[in-house]
């Protein structure tokens, strides 16, 4: 695909996922907005608030001026504090206020994406992530938004017991994004020794097999070739893989089969959360 086609594919994936979020929450009565999700410390309302906040910041809206309570145990560093401010600001909003703001945000952001004449696919743009903010290519920003929205869509689906979209366009974007992060989990976070090959065998709506290889300098790479005798092979389903990589479930409660070096396999799983 051309760069322009890639940008359009990411925008389409984002659109499908954020509209799915809107459809999920539109009929919810007030009490359902307080359901807890797997995203630490956040309810359904909080997840939707975060999605709105990220998109409105990209639209250029000012961040709210708001003082956080001191008893939010899931706020542990500057990044979580950055994310929490617009979320806590909306905790008093009613269900109609939330759905109306989400719908209006989708309209505004969709129009901005559709009418974009400011950025070329590879132009450097600001990625608003608090202490992690940096300039990245425009197409990369759109990929990140599709991934983030899909991840939170799945948070909502599990909280509301309405599974779906595990093989949607944004799920494919998310899979590719998480596969790119596998070397970080294996080589950097888990500290797999040089010469190690680790195979990930993932089944379900999105199936794939990938191998992470650690070179003599301790750096990891990922490819689609599978060695005959890897140091360890981890087998699981796609949803569990995504939940682990996004820090939604602890390794001890994940349904993952470990073959080979069990100690290394468990160390990888314990360090598998690769998203901020």
N, C-alpha and C positions, 0 to 999 in steps of 0.2 A: 504493500500500500504506500501511497505518497504521504508526505507529512500532513497535508491537508486532510486526506482521508482518515489518517490516524486520529487527528484532532476531532473530526466529526464522529468517529466511532466512540471515542471517550465521552464526548458530549451526549451522544445517544444513550450510552450505558448509564451515565449519570441521570439523564432524564427519566429513563425507565425505572430506575431504583428510587429516586426521590418521589416520583408520582406513586410508586407502590407504597412508600411511607405514608403519603397523604391519604391514600385509600384505606390503609390499615387503621389510622387514628381518627378519620373523619366521623365514624359512627360511635366512637367510644363515649360512654357516659362519664360523668365527672370522676367517679371513684376509680375507674380503670386507669386513669392517668397517673395514679399513684403506685401502680404495680411496680415492684422492683425488677430490674433487668440484671443481666450478667455483667454489664459495664459497672465497675466498682463504684458504689455510692449513688448510682443514678437510677431514677424511676423512668417510666415511659415519658412523662412530661420533660424530664431532664434531658433525655436522649434527643427528643424533638427540639428542645431549646438549643442544644449544641449544634444540631444540623442547621437550624435557622441562623444562629450566630455566625457560623463559619461562612455561610453564603452571603449574608448581609455585609460581613467585613470585606469580602471580595468585591462586593458592589460599591464599597467605599463609605459605607455608613460608619459613624463613629462608634467606638466601643463604649458601653455604659460605664458611668462612674458609680461604683458600688463597693461597699465594704462588706467583706465576707464575715460570717459568724466564725468564732474561734473553735467551734466544736465539730467541724467537718473532718472526720478522721481520714477520709480518702484524699484530702488535699495534703500532699506530702512534699511538694517541691514547687518551683516556679512555673513549670509547665502545667501541672494540675491546677494551680491557682489561676493561671491565665485562662484555662478552659472553664473553670468554675464560675468566674465572675458573671458572664452573661446567662449562665444556667441558673444560678441562685437568684438573679434579678427577676427571672420569670417564674419562680416557684409560687408566686401568688396569682398567676394568670389563670383564668378559667379555661375550660375546654373550648368554648367558642372563640375565645381570644387566641388560643394556641392554633386552632385549625385555620382561623382567618389569617393569622400572620404567616403560617406556613404556606398557605395557598398563594398569598400575595408575594412572598419571597420567591416561590417557584416561578410565578409569572415574570417577575422582574429579572431573575437570573436567566431564565430561558430566553428572554428577549435579548439580554446582554450577550449571551452566547451566540444566538442566531444572527445578531446584527454586528458582530465583532468585526471591526475594520482596523483596530488599533494594534493587535498583536499578530505576528507571524508565528507559526508553530514552534520555531526554535528561539524566539525572542525571550530574553531573561525577564521574569516577572517575580514579584515578591510573594513568597509563600507565607501566609500569616499563621505562624505557629508559636507565638510567644518567644521563649528563649531559643527555640529551634528555628525561628524565622530565618530565611535566606533566599537568595535569588536562584530560581530554577527555570528551565525552559517552560514555555507556556503549555506545551503538550504534556509535560510531566505534571504540571499543576492540575490539569484536567484529569489525568489518570489518578492522581492522589484523591481528588474529590469523588470520583466514581468509586474508588476503593473504600473511602471513609463512609460514604453514604450507604453502600451495600453492607458494610460491617454493622452499622447501626440499624439498618433495616432488619438484619438477622437478629440483633439484640431484641428488637421490638417483636419480631415473629415468635421468638422463643418465650418471651414474657407473656405474650397474648395467646400462645398456643395456636398459632396460625402459620405453620411451616410453608415454605415455598421459595421460589427464585434461587435455589441452590445451583442452578445451571444457567442463570440469566446472563445477559451481556456483561453486567457489572461483576457477576461472580467470576467470569472468565478473566476480566481485568484484575480482579483481586487475586485469583490464583497465580497469574503471571507475576504480580507484584510480590507475593509471598515467596514464590520460588526464587526470585532474585535475592531474597533476604536469607535463604537457607545457609549460604556460606558464613554469614555473620553468626547464626545460631550455633553452627558446628565448630568452626575454627576459632572465632573470637570469644563467644560467650561460654561455650562448653569446653574450650581449650583442647580439642582433639589433637593428638600428636601428628607430627609430620608423617606423610605416607599413608594416612588413614583415608579410607573410602567408606562413605556412609550412604546407604540406599534408602530412599523414601518411596514406599509403595502405597499409593493412595487410590482408593476405590470409591464408588458411589456416583452421584450425578456428574462430577468432573473427575475423570480418572487420569492418573499420570504416574510415571516412575522417573525419578531423578536421582543422580548421584552427586554428592558433594565430595570433592577430593581436596585434601590438605597438602600443599607443596612443602618443599624443604624449608621455606621461610615462614611456615605457619599460616600462609594465606589460603583461603578457600575459594574454589570455583565450583560451578554447578553445570552439569550437562545431562543429556538424555541417554547416554550409554551406561549399561549396567555390568559391572564386573562379576566374574564368577564367584569370587569369595570376598565380599566386602567385610570390613571389620564389624559392622553392625547393619542390620536392616530393620527399619521401623515401618510397620504396616498398620494403617488405620483408614477410616473413611474421611471423605472430603470435609464434612461439617466439623468433625473432631479436629482435623488438621487446622482448619481456620480458627476454631475457638482457642486452640492451644497457642497458635502463632499470634493471636490478638489478645492474649492474656485473659481470656474469659473463663477458663477452668484450670485448676491446678493439675500438674502432671500426675499426681497420685490417683486422681479420679478419672483420668482419661483412658478410654478403651484403645490401647495401642499394644500391638504385639511386637516384642523385641526378640530378634534373633542375632546370635553372635555375642559380642562383648556387651553383656548386660549392664555392667557398671557404666560404660561409656554411653550406652543407649539411655539410661536413666539420667545421666548428667546432661545429655542433649535435651531431653524432655523437660528437665527442670530449668533449663535456660532457653526455652523455645519461644518465649514471648518476645517478639522482635519489633513490635510497634511501640511508639512512645506512650 
